[in-house]
Amino acid sequence: MYTRFLSLIIFLFFAKSVVIAQKKVEPIKVIEFSGMVFYEGNNGQPAPLPYTNVAVMGTSRGAAADIDGFFSFVALAGETIVFSRIGYKTVEIKIPDTLRSTQYKWIQIMTEDNILLPEAIIMPWPSKEHFKQEFLAIDISDELRENAQANLAEEKLKEIRYSVPVDGRETSSLVVKQQAVDYIYTGQIKPQNIFNPLAWKKFIDAWRRGDFKKKDKK
């Protein structure tokens, strides 16, 4: 009886080994995840939404949509993709883990996320009564009026436009645009504007306007 029991144990052990060996280890499926990002334009029609962040949840992999709203990067089947952009609601989708193709295309429509903040009035006076007193006491002379008109002249505004540094919003917008361009041309050579006729036209127009002339400092 002991011999039969031992034989049964050995048989079950080898049977389990054979079953495990017959199981196929499925490789990780890599796919190309690409698509377009849209939003509702001013005319109610879908319009491309550039610079939208498209990333794999929990990782640093992903891409930013270009100026036409197009994106493309490598992902794995079954991963969760996150679409995010400031001013729009974040969207999460999951790539099916039963894909047979190596490509998966997706069109995402983003909706605005409006955040209303309470109204804040900032005044250099402690109260409206103080403001009223100071306002009525203002001496609006001809000299002040002439200075105001001179500061609003077209030449003065043009000078200020080229001399005043950019603010935080404009700077961040330029950085995001540059990052999007870098993502688009990753692994390849950027096109040279020296062969671009539109770039030459802009250069000639700027030269005719005198944008490259040195301005006398006052």
C-alpha atoms as an extended CHARMM CRD file, in Angstrom:
* protein
*
       218  EXT
         1         1  MET       CA              0.0000000000        0.0000000000        0.0000000000  PROA      1               0.0000000000
         2         2  TYR       CA              2.8400000000        2.3450000000        0.8180000000  PROA      2               0.0000000000
         3         3  THR       CA              4.3710000000        1.6610000000       -2.6030000000  PROA      3               0.0000000000
         4         4  ARG       CA              1.0890000000        2.5200000000       -4.3720000000  PROA      4               0.0000000000
         5         5  PHE       CA              0.7770000000        5.7630000000       -2.4160000000  PROA      5               0.0000000000
         6         6  LEU       CA              4.3360000000        6.7610000000       -3.3100000000  PROA      6               0.0000000000
         7         7  SER       CA              3.7320000000        5.9420000000       -6.9660000000  PROA      7               0.0000000000
         8         8  LEU       CA              0.5990000000        8.1140000000       -6.9430000000  PROA      8               0.0000000000
         9         9  ILE       CA              2.5380000000       11.0710000000       -5.4980000000  PROA      9               0.0000000000
        10        10  ILE       CA              5.2500000000       10.7220000000       -8.1480000000  PROA      10              0.0000000000
        11        11  PHE       CA              2.6470000000       10.4870000000      -10.9020000000  PROA      11              0.0000000000
        12        12  LEU       CA              0.8430000000       13.6450000000       -9.7480000000  PROA      12              0.0000000000
        13        13  PHE       CA              4.1560000000       15.5200000000       -9.5100000000  PROA      13              0.0000000000
        14        14  PHE       CA              5.1640000000       14.6850000000      -13.0800000000  PROA      14              0.0000000000
        15        15  ALA       CA              1.6410000000       15.4010000000      -14.3800000000  PROA      15              0.0000000000
        16        16  LYS       CA              1.7420000000       18.8850000000      -12.8310000000  PROA      16              0.0000000000
        17        17  SER       CA              5.1850000000       19.5120000000      -14.3270000000  PROA      17              0.0000000000
        18        18  VAL       CA              3.9310000000       18.5560000000      -17.7800000000  PROA      18              0.0000000000
        19        19  VAL       CA              0.8860000000       20.8760000000      -17.4740000000  PROA      19              0.0000000000
        20        20  ILE       CA              3.0680000000       23.8290000000      -16.3990000000  PROA      20              0.0000000000
        21        21  ALA       CA              5.4890000000       23.1750000000      -19.2430000000  PROA      21              0.0000000000
        22        22  GLN       CA              2.6430000000       23.1310000000      -21.7530000000  PROA      22              0.0000000000
        23        23  LYS       CA              1.4070000000       26.5680000000      -20.6870000000  PROA      23              0.0000000000
        24        24  LYS       CA              2.4690000000       29.2410000000      -23.1240000000  PROA      24              0.0000000000
        25        25  VAL       CA              4.0360000000       32.3900000000      -21.7020000000  PROA      25              0.0000000000
        26        26  GLU       CA              2.3970000000       35.1820000000      -23.6500000000  PROA      26              0.0000000000
        27        27  PRO       CA              4.8140000000       38.0330000000      -24.4750000000  PROA      27              0.0000000000
        28        28  ILE       CA              4.0410000000       41.6510000000      -23.5740000000  PROA      28              0.0000000000
        29        29  LYS       CA              2.1530000000       43.1990000000      -26.4840000000  PROA      29              0.0000000000
        30        30  VAL       CA              3.5630000000       46.5710000000      -27.5990000000  PROA      30              0.0000000000
        31        31  ILE       CA              1.2960000000       48.7500000000      -29.7070000000  PROA      31              0.0000000000
        32        32  GLU       CA              1.4220000000       52.1390000000      -31.3920000000  PROA      32              0.0000000000
        33        33  PHE       CA             -1.1600000000       54.3860000000      -29.7050000000  PROA      33              0.0000000000
        34        34  SER       CA             -2.0540000000       57.4060000000      -31.8380000000  PROA      34              0.0000000000
        35        35  GLY       CA             -4.9710000000       59.7020000000      -32.5030000000  PROA      35              0.0000000000
        36        36  MET       CA             -6.3550000000       63.2380000000      -32.3780000000  PROA      36              0.0000000000
        37        37  VAL       CA             -7.5630000000       65.5540000000      -29.6000000000  PROA      37              0.0000000000
        38        38  PHE       CA            -10.4770000000       67.9250000000      -30.2670000000  PROA      38              0.0000000000
        39        39  TYR       CA            -12.6250000000       70.4560000000      -28.4210000000  PROA      39              0.0000000000
        40        40  GLU       CA            -15.7350000000       72.4310000000      -29.2630000000  PROA      40              0.0000000000
        41        41  GLY       CA            -14.6950000000       75.5710000000      -31.1490000000  PROA      41              0.0000000000
        42        42  ASN       CA            -16.3460000000       78.9850000000      -31.1740000000  PROA      42              0.0000000000
        43        43  ASN       CA            -18.6280000000       77.9790000000      -34.0380000000  PROA      43              0.0000000000
        44        44  GLY       CA            -19.7400000000       74.8000000000      -32.2850000000  PROA      44              0.0000000000
        45        45  GLN       CA            -17.6780000000       72.5800000000      -34.5940000000  PROA      45              0.0000000000
        46        46  PRO       CA            -14.8500000000       70.2600000000      -33.4310000000  PROA      46              0.0000000000
        47        47  ALA       CA            -11.4460000000       71.9520000000      -33.5410000000  PROA      47              0.0000000000
        48        48  PRO       CA             -7.9670000000       70.5140000000      -32.8270000000  PROA      48              0.0000000000
        49        49  LEU       CA             -6.7390000000       71.0570000000      -29.2540000000  PROA      49              0.0000000000
        50        50  PRO       CA             -2.9440000000       71.4070000000      -29.3050000000  PROA      50              0.0000000000
        51        51  TYR       CA             -0.4840000000       70.7970000000      -26.4550000000  PROA      51              0.0000000000
        52        52  THR       CA             -2.7270000000       68.2920000000      -24.6490000000  PROA      52              0.0000000000
        53        53  ASN       CA             -0.7730000000       65.9330000000      -22.3960000000  PROA      53              0.0000000000
        54        54  VAL       CA             -1.3520000000       62.2650000000      -23.2910000000  PROA      54              0.0000000000
        55        55  ALA       CA              0.4490000000       59.9630000000      -20.8570000000  PROA      55              0.0000000000
        56        56  VAL       CA              0.3540000000       56.4320000000      -19.4940000000  PROA      56              0.0000000000
        57        57  MET       CA             -0.9780000000       56.4490000000      -15.9220000000  PROA      57              0.0000000000
        58        58  GLY       CA              1.7020000000       55.8350000000      -13.3260000000  PROA      58              0.0000000000
        59        59  THR       CA              4.5990000000       56.2210000000      -15.7720000000  PROA      59              0.0000000000
        60        60  SER       CA              6.5950000000       58.9530000000      -17.4710000000  PROA      60              0.0000000000
        61        61  ARG       CA              5.7490000000       57.6500000000      -20.9470000000  PROA      61              0.0000000000
        62        62  GLY       CA              3.5460000000       59.6830000000      -23.2430000000  PROA      62              0.0000000000
        63        63  ALA       CA              3.5230000000       62.6580000000      -25.5790000000  PROA      63              0.0000000000
        64        64  ALA       CA              2.0040000000       66.0820000000      -26.1120000000  PROA      64              0.0000000000
        65        65  ALA       CA             -0.4090000000       66.7240000000      -28.9650000000  PROA      65              0.0000000000
        66        66  ASP       CA              1.0580000000       68.9240000000      -31.6830000000  PROA      66              0.0000000000
        67        67  ILE       CA             -0.4510000000       72.1000000000      -33.1500000000  PROA      67              0.0000000000
        68        68  ASP       CA             -2.9450000000       69.9740000000      -35.1190000000  PROA      68              0.0000000000
        69        69  GLY       CA             -3.9800000000       67.9270000000      -32.0620000000  PROA      69              0.0000000000
        70        70  PHE       CA             -2.1520000000       64.7800000000      -33.2510000000  PROA      70              0.0000000000
        71        71  PHE       CA             -0.2370000000       62.4680000000      -30.8820000000  PROA      71              0.0000000000
        72        72  SER       CA              1.5530000000       59.1430000000      -31.1990000000  PROA      72              0.0000000000
        73        73  PHE       CA              3.6740000000       57.0320000000      -28.8450000000  PROA      73              0.0000000000
        74        74  VAL       CA              4.3440000000       53.4330000000      -27.8210000000  PROA      74              0.0000000000
        75        75  ALA       CA              2.1220000000       51.8290000000      -25.1540000000  PROA      75              0.0000000000
        76        76  LEU       CA              1.2220000000       48.3850000000      -23.8550000000  PROA      76              0.0000000000
        77        77  ALA       CA             -2.0940000000       46.5960000000      -24.1620000000  PROA      77              0.0000000000
        78        78  GLY       CA             -4.1800000000       46.9720000000      -21.0090000000  PROA      78              0.0000000000
        79        79  GLU       CA             -2.5860000000       50.2510000000      -19.8800000000  PROA      79              0.0000000000
        80        80  THR       CA             -4.6280000000       53.3140000000      -18.8510000000  PROA      80              0.0000000000
        81        81  ILE       CA             -4.1120000000       56.5270000000      -20.8230000000  PROA      81              0.0000000000
        82        82  VAL       CA             -4.7070000000       59.9590000000      -19.2550000000  PROA      82              0.0000000000
        83        83  PHE       CA             -5.6310000000       63.0470000000      -21.3070000000  PROA      83              0.0000000000
        84        84  SER       CA             -5.0610000000       66.2970000000      -19.3980000000  PROA      84              0.0000000000
        85        85  ARG       CA             -4.8170000000       69.9930000000      -20.1610000000  PROA      85              0.0000000000
        86        86  ILE       CA             -5.2500000000       73.1390000000      -18.0730000000  PROA      86              0.0000000000
        87        87  GLY       CA             -8.8110000000       74.4110000000      -18.3690000000  PROA      87              0.0000000000
        88        88  TYR       CA            -10.2220000000       71.0410000000      -19.4850000000  PROA      88              0.0000000000
        89        89  LYS       CA            -11.5270000000       67.9990000000      -17.6510000000  PROA      89              0.0000000000
        90        90  THR       CA             -9.0930000000       65.0960000000      -17.3230000000  PROA      90              0.0000000000
        91        91  VAL       CA            -10.1260000000       61.9470000000      -19.2160000000  PROA      91              0.0000000000
        92        92  GLU       CA             -8.9260000000       58.3840000000      -18.6370000000  PROA      92              0.0000000000
        93        93  ILE       CA             -9.2830000000       55.5050000000      -21.0950000000  PROA      93              0.0000000000
        94        94  LYS       CA             -7.9900000000       51.9380000000      -21.0660000000  PROA      94              0.0000000000
        95        95  ILE       CA             -6.3760000000       50.2340000000      -24.0250000000  PROA      95              0.0000000000
        96        96  PRO       CA             -8.0270000000       46.8250000000      -24.5480000000  PROA      96              0.0000000000
        97        97  ASP       CA             -5.8020000000       43.8920000000      -23.5990000000  PROA      97              0.0000000000
        98        98  THR       CA             -7.3970000000       41.7190000000      -26.2970000000  PROA      98              0.0000000000
        99        99  LEU       CA             -6.0470000000       43.6380000000      -29.2900000000  PROA      99              0.0000000000
       100       100  ARG       CA             -4.8720000000       41.6010000000      -32.2440000000  PROA      100             0.0000000000
       101       101  SER       CA             -3.3850000000       44.5550000000      -34.1010000000  PROA      101             0.0000000000
       102       102  THR       CA             -0.1780000000       46.3880000000      -33.2140000000  PROA      102             0.0000000000
       103       103  GLN       CA             -1.8810000000       49.7500000000      -33.7230000000  PROA      103             0.0000000000
       104       104  TYR       CA             -4.6580000000       51.4230000000      -31.7590000000  PROA      104             0.0000000000
       105       105  LYS       CA             -6.1530000000       54.7330000000      -32.8810000000  PROA      105             0.0000000000
       106       106  TRP       CA             -8.2660000000       56.9950000000      -30.6790000000  PROA      106             0.0000000000
       107       107  ILE       CA            -10.1430000000       60.3130000000      -31.0510000000  PROA      107             0.0000000000
       108       108  GLN       CA            -10.6460000000       62.2170000000      -27.8030000000  PROA      108             0.0000000000
       109       109  ILE       CA            -12.9730000000       65.2170000000      -27.3440000000  PROA      109             0.0000000000
       110       110  MET       CA            -12.1000000000       67.3870000000      -24.3450000000  PROA      110             0.0000000000
       111       111  THR       CA            -14.6630000000       69.4640000000      -22.4430000000  PROA      111             0.0000000000
       112       112  GLU       CA            -13.9090000000       72.7280000000      -20.6860000000  PROA      112             0.0000000000
       113       113  ASP       CA            -13.6150000000       72.7330000000      -16.9230000000  PROA      113             0.0000000000
       114       114  ASN       CA            -14.7310000000       76.1750000000      -15.7770000000  PROA      114             0.0000000000
       115       115  ILE       CA            -13.6540000000       77.1840000000      -12.2930000000  PROA      115             0.0000000000
       116       116  LEU       CA            -15.3770000000       80.3200000000      -11.0100000000  PROA      116             0.0000000000
       117       117  LEU       CA            -13.4690000000       82.2370000000       -8.3620000000  PROA      117             0.0000000000
       118       118  PRO       CA            -15.0900000000       84.8360000000       -6.1160000000  PROA      118             0.0000000000
       119       119  GLU       CA            -14.7600000000       88.4160000000       -7.3110000000  PROA      119             0.0000000000
       120       120  ALA       CA            -11.8730000000       90.3270000000       -5.7550000000  PROA      120             0.0000000000
       121       121  ILE       CA            -11.4860000000       94.1180000000       -6.0040000000  PROA      121             0.0000000000
       122       122  ILE       CA             -8.0010000000       95.4010000000       -5.2000000000  PROA      122             0.0000000000
       123       123  MET       CA             -7.7660000000       99.1120000000       -4.4220000000  PROA      123             0.0000000000
       124       124  PRO       CA             -4.8800000000      101.2680000000       -3.1220000000  PROA      124             0.0000000000
       125       125  TRP       CA             -7.2610000000      102.9260000000       -0.6590000000  PROA      125             0.0000000000
       126       126  PRO       CA             -8.7180000000      101.3900000000        2.5070000000  PROA      126             0.0000000000
       127       127  SER       CA            -12.3300000000      102.1220000000        1.5340000000  PROA      127             0.0000000000
       128       128  LYS       CA            -14.5450000000      103.5280000000       -1.2230000000  PROA      128             0.0000000000
       129       129  GLU       CA            -14.9510000000      106.7870000000        0.7100000000  PROA      129             0.0000000000
       130       130  HSD       CA            -11.1950000000      107.3810000000        0.6760000000  PROA      130             0.0000000000
       131       131  PHE       CA            -11.1150000000      106.5820000000       -3.0490000000  PROA      131             0.0000000000
       132       132  LYS       CA            -13.9050000000      109.0870000000       -3.7050000000  PROA      132             0.0000000000
       133       133  GLN       CA            -12.0600000000      111.8290000000       -1.8160000000  PROA      133             0.0000000000
       134       134  GLU       CA             -8.7900000000      111.1770000000       -3.6330000000  PROA      134             0.0000000000
       135       135  PHE       CA            -10.5130000000      110.9430000000       -7.0040000000  PROA      135             0.0000000000
       136       136  LEU       CA            -12.2790000000      114.2770000000       -6.5680000000  PROA      136             0.0000000000
       137       137  ALA       CA             -9.0200000000      115.8950000000       -5.4810000000  PROA      137             0.0000000000
       138       138  ILE       CA             -7.1290000000      114.8600000000       -8.6310000000  PROA      138             0.0000000000
       139       139  ASP       CA             -5.7050000000      117.8120000000      -10.5370000000  PROA      139             0.0000000000
       140       140  ILE       CA             -6.1340000000      116.9600000000      -14.2190000000  PROA      140             0.0000000000
       141       141  SER       CA             -3.9310000000      119.6030000000      -15.8380000000  PROA      141             0.0000000000
       142       142  ASP       CA             -3.0350000000      120.0080000000      -19.4840000000  PROA      142             0.0000000000
       143       143  GLU       CA              0.4050000000      118.5430000000      -18.8270000000  PROA      143             0.0000000000
       144       144  LEU       CA             -1.0370000000      115.2860000000      -17.4790000000  PROA      144             0.0000000000
       145       145  ARG       CA             -3.4310000000      115.0710000000      -20.4030000000  PROA      145             0.0000000000
       146       146  GLU       CA             -0.5920000000      115.5950000000      -22.9050000000  PROA      146             0.0000000000
       147       147  ASN       CA              1.5270000000      112.9320000000      -21.1960000000  PROA      147             0.0000000000
       148       148  ALA       CA             -1.3650000000      110.4870000000      -21.3320000000  PROA      148             0.0000000000
       149       149  GLN       CA             -1.9050000000      111.1270000000      -25.0340000000  PROA      149             0.0000000000
       150       150  ALA       CA              1.8240000000      110.7280000000      -25.7220000000  PROA      150             0.0000000000
       151       151  ASN       CA              1.9220000000      107.3870000000      -23.9010000000  PROA      151             0.0000000000
       152       152  LEU       CA             -1.0310000000      106.1480000000      -25.9650000000  PROA      152             0.0000000000
       153       153  ALA       CA              0.5280000000      107.1580000000      -29.2840000000  PROA      153             0.0000000000
       154       154  GLU       CA              1.1250000000      104.3590000000      -31.7990000000  PROA      154             0.0000000000
       155       155  GLU       CA              4.9150000000      104.7780000000      -31.8340000000  PROA      155             0.0000000000
       156       156  LYS       CA              5.0920000000      104.7350000000      -28.0200000000  PROA      156             0.0000000000
       157       157  LEU       CA              2.8910000000      101.6260000000      -27.7970000000  PROA      157             0.0000000000
       158       158  LYS       CA              5.0490000000       99.8900000000      -30.4230000000  PROA      158             0.0000000000
       159       159  GLU       CA              8.1960000000      100.7050000000      -28.4410000000  PROA      159             0.0000000000
       160       160  ILE       CA              6.6390000000       99.3760000000      -25.2380000000  PROA      160             0.0000000000
       161       161  ARG       CA              5.4730000000       96.2250000000      -27.0340000000  PROA      161             0.0000000000
       162       162  TYR       CA              9.0540000000       95.2960000000      -27.9510000000  PROA      162             0.0000000000
       163       163  SER       CA             10.6810000000       96.4210000000      -24.6830000000  PROA      163             0.0000000000
       164       164  VAL       CA              8.3220000000       95.1330000000      -21.9730000000  PROA      164             0.0000000000
       165       165  PRO       CA              9.2600000000       91.5610000000      -20.8970000000  PROA      165             0.0000000000
       166       166  VAL       CA              6.7220000000       88.7730000000      -21.2830000000  PROA      166             0.0000000000
       167       167  ASP       CA              4.5570000000       87.7340000000      -18.3410000000  PROA      167             0.0000000000
       168       168  GLY       CA              4.2470000000       84.2840000000      -16.7700000000  PROA      168             0.0000000000
       169       169  ARG       CA              1.3680000000       83.1240000000      -18.9770000000  PROA      169             0.0000000000
       170       170  GLU       CA              3.1390000000       84.0480000000      -22.2110000000  PROA      170             0.0000000000
       171       171  THR       CA              6.4040000000       82.5170000000      -21.0310000000  PROA      171             0.0000000000
       172       172  SER       CA              4.7380000000       79.2250000000      -20.0510000000  PROA      172             0.0000000000
       173       173  SER       CA              2.9140000000       79.1510000000      -23.3990000000  PROA      173             0.0000000000
       174       174  LEU       CA              6.2130000000       79.5500000000      -25.2730000000  PROA      174             0.0000000000
       175       175  VAL       CA              7.8240000000       76.7890000000      -23.1890000000  PROA      175             0.0000000000
       176       176  VAL       CA              4.9250000000       74.3840000000      -23.8410000000  PROA      176             0.0000000000
       177       177  LYS       CA              5.0580000000       75.1280000000      -27.5790000000  PROA      177             0.0000000000
       178       178  GLN       CA              8.8110000000       74.5130000000      -27.6690000000  PROA      178             0.0000000000
       179       179  GLN       CA              8.4110000000       71.2270000000      -25.7840000000  PROA      179             0.0000000000
       180       180  ALA       CA              5.7060000000       70.1290000000      -28.2320000000  PROA      180             0.0000000000
       181       181  VAL       CA              8.0120000000       70.8930000000      -31.1700000000  PROA      181             0.0000000000
       182       182  ASP       CA             10.8390000000       68.9300000000      -29.5110000000  PROA      182             0.0000000000
       183       183  TYR       CA              8.5230000000       65.9230000000      -29.0230000000  PROA      183             0.0000000000
       184       184  ILE       CA              7.4460000000       66.0420000000      -32.6810000000  PROA      184             0.0000000000
       185       185  TYR       CA             10.9980000000       66.0370000000      -34.0620000000  PROA      185             0.0000000000
       186       186  THR       CA             12.4690000000       63.5720000000      -31.5440000000  PROA      186             0.0000000000
       187       187  GLY       CA             14.9360000000       61.3110000000      -33.3280000000  PROA      187             0.0000000000
       188       188  GLN       CA             14.9260000000       63.2910000000      -36.5570000000  PROA      188             0.0000000000
       189       189  ILE       CA             16.3070000000       66.5220000000      -37.9920000000  PROA      189             0.0000000000
       190       190  LYS       CA             14.1430000000       69.6240000000      -37.7480000000  PROA      190             0.0000000000
       191       191  PRO       CA             13.2670000000       71.3070000000      -41.0550000000  PROA      191             0.0000000000
       192       192  GLN       CA             15.5400000000       74.2230000000      -41.9460000000  PROA      192             0.0000000000
       193       193  ASN       CA             13.7120000000       77.5450000000      -42.3620000000  PROA      193             0.0000000000
       194       194  ILE       CA             16.4090000000       78.7650000000      -44.7190000000  PROA      194             0.0000000000
       195       195  PHE       CA             14.5650000000       76.8690000000      -47.4550000000  PROA      195             0.0000000000
       196       196  ASN       CA             11.1380000000       78.0570000000      -46.2910000000  PROA      196             0.0000000000
       197       197  PRO       CA              9.7150000000       80.8200000000      -48.5500000000  PROA      197             0.0000000000
       198       198  LEU       CA              7.2870000000       81.9550000000      -45.8200000000  PROA      198             0.0000000000
       199       199  ALA       CA             10.1680000000       82.5140000000      -43.4070000000  PROA      199             0.0000000000
       200       200  TRP       CA             11.9930000000       84.5750000000      -46.0330000000  PROA      200             0.0000000000
       201       201  LYS       CA              8.8480000000       86.6560000000      -46.5700000000  PROA      201             0.0000000000
       202       202  LYS       CA              8.5790000000       87.3810000000      -42.8420000000  PROA      202             0.0000000000
       203       203  PHE       CA             12.2500000000       88.3590000000      -42.7560000000  PROA      203             0.0000000000
       204       204  ILE       CA             11.9060000000       90.7370000000      -45.7260000000  PROA      204             0.0000000000
       205       205  ASP       CA              8.7550000000       92.3250000000      -44.2720000000  PROA      205             0.0000000000
       206       206  ALA       CA             10.5060000000       92.8570000000      -40.9240000000  PROA      206             0.0000000000
       207       207  TRP       CA             13.5180000000       94.3570000000      -42.6960000000  PROA      207             0.0000000000
       208       208  ARG       CA             11.3050000000       96.7650000000      -44.6360000000  PROA      208             0.0000000000
       209       209  ARG       CA              9.5370000000       97.8290000000      -41.4290000000  PROA      209             0.0000000000
       210       210  GLY       CA             12.8800000000       98.6360000000      -39.8560000000  PROA      210             0.0000000000
       211       211  ASP       CA             12.6240000000       96.0960000000      -37.0350000000  PROA      211             0.0000000000
       212       212  PHE       CA             16.3830000000       95.4610000000      -37.1750000000  PROA      212             0.0000000000
       213       213  LYS       CA             17.4030000000       99.1100000000      -36.8550000000  PROA      213             0.0000000000
       214       214  LYS       CA             19.0490000000      100.1540000000      -33.6170000000  PROA      214             0.0000000000
       215       215  LYS       CA             16.8650000000      102.4630000000      -31.5990000000  PROA      215             0.0000000000
       216       216  ASP       CA             18.3990000000      105.4040000000      -29.8150000000  PROA      216             0.0000000000
       217       217  LYS       CA             18.1650000000      105.0610000000      -26.0810000000  PROA      217             0.0000000000
       218       218  LYS       CA             16.6840000000      108.0910000000      -24.3940000000  PROA      218             0.0000000000
